[in-house]
Amino acid sequence: MLSDTLLIVFISICTALLGEGLTWLLVYRTEYYKKLKAEVEKQSKKLEKTKESIGESSEKSQKKKIERQEERLKTNSRDLSMVKMKSMFAIGFAFTALLSMFNSIFDGRVVAKLPFVPISWIQGLSHRNLMGDDYTDCSFIFLYILCTMSIRQNIQKLLGFAPNRAANKQSGGLFGTPGQLGGK
């Protein structure tokens, strides 16, 4: 069981490195991406400085200026996300094939023992294709997903590909902040 667990962690590291390598090849090294990323970082810093200098000023012209800068930042962030999304589809198809292959190799094998009983709606994933009613038994898919989620984020930070936190905060991420979604 320990060897399976270590093998899955190793597989997760390898697939995360492969994914980041492919993303670098398809996205990060392109001039268009570099230009957009630099523009988003520049705009987020400029917007932050503008907000700090204005403070709680209630001048309409200043608020309009901030809104225009926020809109430009959102547009560029959206473009940046679209550039990344195209490669993510290609990588997603490749990893689906790898996942299915590894899933068939580890099918029905307990690869780890959880120190807790997962909540009921996660048990289907954590105990997938395992015999018995011991819900502390962990299946391949659950351990792989947990490892990949944590390892990929750290690899992105290590390689310098992690999204800029200031730009994410300013652009509101994928769904936006409550103040940006509806009425202000």
Order of alpha helices (4+ residues) and beta strands (2+ residues): alpha-alpha-alpha-beta-alpha-beta-alpha-alpha-alpha
